[in-house]
């Protein structure tokens, strides 16, 4: 998938800056193969940056000559990404293309992660005459392709304790014995396609001399890998024996993953191969040992993409911010009852609990603006406190790709209903991995609902370079003193981590008490907002 020589007749597209000055991106999958015909602004690949997964459109029209990279590789911005031969330009030895038909092209598509429906045998990718609208830095045209494509976003190891309940729970307060406050829904993968279109794939030789399974979709391969199903043991029900998703699901249901033979388990790119025995135990093929613990190494995965961004931000926050933490238990019974009463009157137009808390937070920041500032370095190298006009409220969310914090812009201008609407919109973007770098890096203060994970408190790490983060624990029934007597109340814990450089404990405590009082007396507070 790299050119053996330079061909002056090719137009070489370099990987562009995908926003926010990012310097590299991981190639997730190609949407075209060498020999395909592409149009201007046709999506050609999916790449994952430190911020999000985006489709990259082609700035050229013609025939794909060279794909400069393989799925899983990290490419530098400015490096060759795609070479295209314009229509009417004769292909020399370096740019000779074999076309899209035949075993070689099928193998190329499968190796590159190209879905079968991405292009047809005739390479008629230019049929969509409009632009894709995927305008990146420095090129692109407006418009939209008629044939859209969606793809489940690549998963990531769960990050720090952050807020993200199931989508269905974003509005409801779970029943006793515990009641969790709703937060931004966690990411969910989109349904995988269950069939593939022409061209019909061609089986290729496997390393052991047999015939490799016919399976174009990377999602089907991942499903099989995750459940320990060996594709070579399956008989595909698709055209010419193609293995479809339903074939893998039937094998999982039938228990074929627990056959008497050892089943090979594929690892992530760059990881050590592992085998699984019938008894469920695993051991690496060459049994490498960890030099520190002396135990068998099961896998080595590079730290990159969102996980590396999280690691860098959290490390920098701990290294540079002298943080302090204050917390308080809060009787949230009145807020829960207020929302339940609103639901009985207008069940379809009631903000979630998180939206009410967000409104109280914004009001508190207006009274204690120090917590809505940040420490920055001036041009002369001196440190300064930067305060801004308005609040961009970040809502921490745990997604399949890791921790993301999309922000509600100018949250100070929105009502509780307006905040609820915007939080839901950002929830959709977070689930689909479509939040832009600007969405994920413009916050001035973060609200984190970790109660959805069933915990009461957390020593949260401040989202650098912000100065504070407010966390909310689960809402549970607890004994509480009311008018001199014990009563069962809905109680939660609020935790505020703040940068001690921008304010002292009096300011932090005042802000925290303001939000707590608003939760305990929501009617009076909302009347003044």
N, C-alpha and C positions, 0 to 999 in steps of 0.2 A: 504494500500500500504506500510505497514511496517511489518517487521517480528515480530511475537509474541515471538519468542525465538531464541537463538543463535544456529545455525546449523553448526557444524564443517566441514560438507561436502561442504559448499558454498565457492566460491571465491568472496571476497568482493572488489569491485573497488571503491577506494576513489576519490572524485573529485580532479583532478590534478590542478596544477598551470597553468593557460591558457596563461601565458606570462606577462612580465613586473611586476612580483611580485604581481599580483592581489590577493586579499585575499578572494573574494567571487564572486558568480555569481547567476543570477536569472534564474531559470528553465523556459524556454519558452514552450517547449512541449516535450513529449516522442515520439520517433519514433518506439518504440517497446512496447509490453505489457507483463505482467507476463505470463509465459507459452510459449512465443515465443522462437524459436531457433535462436541464434546469432552466427556469425563467428567473428574471430579476425579482428579488424579494421572496422567492420560494424558500421555505424553511429547509435547511440542509442538514442540521445537526442539533442535538440538545447538549448543552454544556452546563456544568454546575460550578458556580463561583462560590466565594465565601459568603455570599448573600442569598442567592436563589438559583433555581434552575430556569434557564431561558432557552428559547429556540433561536438559533442564529440563521438569518436569511442570507441568501446569496446576492452579492452586488452585481453579478455578471449573469449573462444568458449564454447558453451554449451546451457543450457536452462535458460532463465531469471526466477529467483526465487523471487526477491524482487526489486521493484522500490522505492528507498529511497527519496521520495519527490513528491510534486504535482506541476503542472504548476502554476507559479506565486510566488512560494516560493523562498527565497534567501538562498542559501546553502553556507556554509563555505568551503574553500579549505581544503582538508584533511578529510572532513566528508564522511561517507558512501554514495555512489551514486547509485551503482547497484550491486546486488548479483547474481552470475551466478552459476548454478550447472553443473559441467563438465559432459560430456557424459559418461555413464556407472556408475555414482555414484548414489546409491539408495537414494531417497528423504525420509527424516524422517518427523515427524509431523510438525517441524518448516519450512520445505522447501517443503511441499506437494503442488503440482501445479495442478490446475483443468483443464489446457489445454486452447486452444484458441476458442473452440466451445461453443455455448450455450449463454444464456442471461447474465450470470455472466461475461463472458469474454467480451461480447459486451459492457456491461455497464462499465467495467473497461477501455476498449479502449476509449470510449467516454469521461469518466471522466478524463482520462490522456491526452487527446488531441492527441491520436494516429490515424493517417489517416488510412482509410480502406485499402489502397493500400500498406501500409508499410510492411505487412506480409500476408501470405496466410493461409488457413485453416490448411495446413500441416506443417506450421511453417518452411518452407524451406528457411530460411533466409541465410543459409550457401551455397546456390547455387553459389554465387559470391565468387570465390576462391581467387581473388586478394585482396591486401590491399587497403584501402581507400585513403591512402596518407595523412590522417588527423593526422599527427604526432604531438602529444602534448609533453609537458615536461616529459621526463623520460620513454616514451614507444611509441609503434607504429611501423609499418613497411611500406616500400614503396609500390607503386603500385596504382591501382585505381579500384574501384568497377565499374562494367558494368552498374549498375542501379543507375544513379544519381538521386538526389532529390533536388528540389528547393522549397523555401517557402518564401512568402512575409515577409519582416522583420517587426518587431514590431514597431509601430509608437511611436512618442514622441512629447511632446508639443513643438512648435517652440521656439527657444532660442533667444539670442541676435541678433541684426541686423547684419547679415552676408550675404555673397554673395552666390546666388544660383538662376539663372534664369531657365526658362523652357529649356529642353534639346534642343529644336528646335531653340532657340534663342542664342545659344552659339557662333555663328559665325556672326550673322547679327546685323546691327545697326538699331533699330526700326525707323520708319518714323516719320516725324514731327507730332505734335509739340515737341516731346521729343525723345531723342536717348539715350538708356541705353547701357552701356558697358557690353559685355558678361562676364560671370563668370562661375564657376563650377555649373552644373545643379543640381537642387534639386532632392532629392530621390523620386522615384516612386515605388509604390508597384507592385510586379509581379502579372500577371493575376492569379486569383484563379482557381483551377480546377473545371470543371462543372459536373463531375461525379466521383463516387467512385467505387472501385473494391470490390470483395468479400473479407472477408466473409460478408454475408448479415447481417445487424444489426438487433437487436431485441429490440422492444419497452420495456421501463421500466415504472414502476409506477411513476406518478408525485406526488408532495406533496399534491395536492388536491384530490387524489384518482383516478384520471383519468389516461390516458395513455400519457406518455411523448412523445414529437415529436421525430421521428427517424431522426437524423442528426448527422453524424460523424464529418464533417469538422468544425473546429473552425472558419474558414474563413467565412463559411455560417452563423454561429451564429453571428459573428461580423457584417456582412452585415445587418442581420435582426435587431440586436440591434441598430446599427447606424441610421437606418431608422424607428425605432419604430414599426417594424413588429413582431407580436406575432407568434412564430413558431407553437403553438398549434392550431392556426386558419387555418393553411395551410394543404393542401393535397399534399403529396409528389408525384412526377412523377417518382422517381427512383424505383429500385428493392425493393419490399415489402414495398412500401410507403416511401422510403427514401426521405427526403427533400433535393433538390439540389439547386445550386445557381440560376438556371433559375427560380425555383419556387418562390424564394424570390424576384428576379427582377420583375417577373410578378405581384407579390403582391404590390410591390412599385409602378409600373406603373398604376395599377388599383386603387390605392388610398386606399388599405385596411388598411393602417396604420392610417387612420383617421376615423375609425369606431366609432359608437356611444358609444361603451364601452370604458372604460379607458384602456390604453395599458401600460403594465408593461415595464419599461425601465431599463435594467440591467446596473449596473455601473461597474467600474473597481474593481479588487480584493481589498477588504478591504473598499470599498466605501459604502456610505449610500444608500439603495434602494430608487428609485424615481418613481412616477407614473405620467403619462401624461394624462390630460383630453382632451375631444374632442375639446375644444377651444384652445389647444396648451399650456396651462399653466401647470406648474409642481409643485409638492409639495411632500416632502418626506413622506414615509409611517408613521413614528412616529414623524415627524416634529421636529427634534432637532434644537436648536437655537445656533447661534454663540455667545459665551460669551462676545466678544468684541463689535460686531456691533448690536447684538440683532436680526439679520436676520436669516432666515432659512438656514441651511447648506445643500447644495445639494450634495456635494461629498467631501470625504477626501481620497486623494491618496498619498501613500508613495512616498517620494522623493528618488529614487534609480536609478541604472543603469546610462545611459548617462546623464540624467537630474541632478543626484547628482554629477557626475563628473564635469559637467559644473558649477554647483553652487559652488563646492569646489574650482575649478580653478579660477573662477572669483572673489570669495571672497578673496582668497589668493593674487591674483594680486592687488586688491584694498588695501588690508591690508599691503602688504610688498613693493610694488613698488611706489615710489614717482614720478608719471608720470606728464608730461607736454604735451601740445598739440599745434601744429602749423598747419596752413592751408593756401592754396593759390588757387585762381581761375586760370584755365588754358584754353587757346584757343586750343582745340583739332581738329580744322578744318583740319589742314594739315595731321594729322594722319588718320583721317577718309577718306580724299580724297586719300591718299596714298594707303590705303587698298582697297578702291573701284576701283582704277586703277589696282591694282594687281588682283582683282577678274575678271575684264573684260578680262585680258590676260590669266590667269590660274585659272578659277573659283573653281577647286577642290583641289587646293594646297595652299590656303592662310590662314595664321594663324589668329586666332581671335584677337580682340583688346586687350583682357586680356593678351595674350601671348606677344604682343609687349610691353605692360606696364611692364610685368614681366621681360622682357629682360632689359628694362631701369632700373628697380629696382636693378637687379643683378649688372649691371654696376655701379650704384650709391653706392652700398655696398662695391664694390672694392675700391672706392675712400674714403668712410667714413665707415671703418670697425668697428668702435665703436658700430654702430647700429646692427651689426651682432654678438655681444657678449652677455654674460649674467653674472649676479652676482651669485656666488656660495659660499658655506661654505667649507673651507679647513678642513683637518683632525684635526687641532689644534683649530678649532672653529672660526678662523679668516675669514672674508669675502674677496673674491678675484674676479677679473674680468677675465672671461674665454673667450678667443678668439680662434676660430677654423679656420682651413684651408679649405675654401669652404663655399658654401651657400646651405642649404636645405630650399627651399622656400615653406612655408606653404600657401595653398590656402583655405581660410575660406569658408565653405559651410554649408548651412542650409538644412538638410535632414529630412525625416520623423522621424528619431530617435533623432533629435536634432542637435546641433552644432558640427561639426567635422572639423578638420583641417589636412587633409592629406598633406604630403610634397613632393615636387619634389626634389629628392636627387641630389646633385651636380648640382644644377640649373646653377651654374656659368660656367659649361662646355657645356651648350646647347645653340643652336641658337634659334631664335624666333619660327622656325618650330619645333625644338626639344622640346621646352617648350610646344608648343601647343599639340603635340602628347602625352606628358606625362600628361598634365592637363586633356586631354580627357580620358586617361586610368584611372586616379584617380577618374574622374567623375563616371565612370562605377562602380568602387569599392565602392564609397560612396553611390550610388543609391541602390546597392545590399546589403549593410551592410557587405561587405567582406574585407574592409580595415583592415590590421593587426594592432596590438598595436604599432609596430614599425613605420608603415606608419603614425600613428596618433600622435606620440610623439617625432619625431626626427627633427622637424623644428627648424630653427635658426632665422627666420624672417617671418612675416605673411603679405600677401597681401589680402585685403578684398574689394570686390566689392559690396557695398550695394546700388549702383545706380539702380540695378535691382528691388529694392523695391520701386522705385519712389521717393527717397529722395536725397537731395543734399549733406548732410554732417552728420557726426555722431561722438560723443565723444566715440570712441571705447575703449574697455578694452584690455590691452595688454595680449596676450596669454602666461601666465606664464609657464616657467621661462624665456621666451624671453625678449628682451629689447625694442622692438618697433613693431608697426603695422601700415601699410599704408592703408588708406581707400580711395576709389574712388567713387564719387557720380555719379548721372545720367548725361548723356551728352545731353544738351538741347540747343535750339536756343535762343541766348541772344544778346542784343545790345553790341557791342564791338568797341572800338576806334582802327581804323587801319589807319596808315599814316595820323593822324590828323582828320579823319572823322569817322562817325558812320557806322557800318556794322553789318549784322546779322552773327554771328559765332556760331560754335559748342563749347560750353563751359562746362567744368566740374570742380569739386572742389576736390582737394587732401587734405587729413587730415592725419597728422602724430602724433601719440601718442608715446612718448618715455620715457625711464627710465632716470630720471635726474641724477642718480648715475653714469651712464656709460659715459655720455657726457653732454654738455651744449647746449644752444640754438643756438650757432653759428654752431655747427656740424649738429644739426637737421635741421636748416634752410638751410644749404648748401646742404644737401642731398635732401631735398624737392625741392629746386630750380633746382638741377641737373635733377631730374625726370621730373619736369615741363618743363624745356627747351627742354628735349628730346622729349616730347610729342608735343611741339610746332614746333620743327624742326626735325622730325623723319628721314628725308633723310640724313641730315648731321651726325646725331648721329649714325645711322645704318652703315654708311660708315666707321666709326671709330671703330666699334665693331668687 
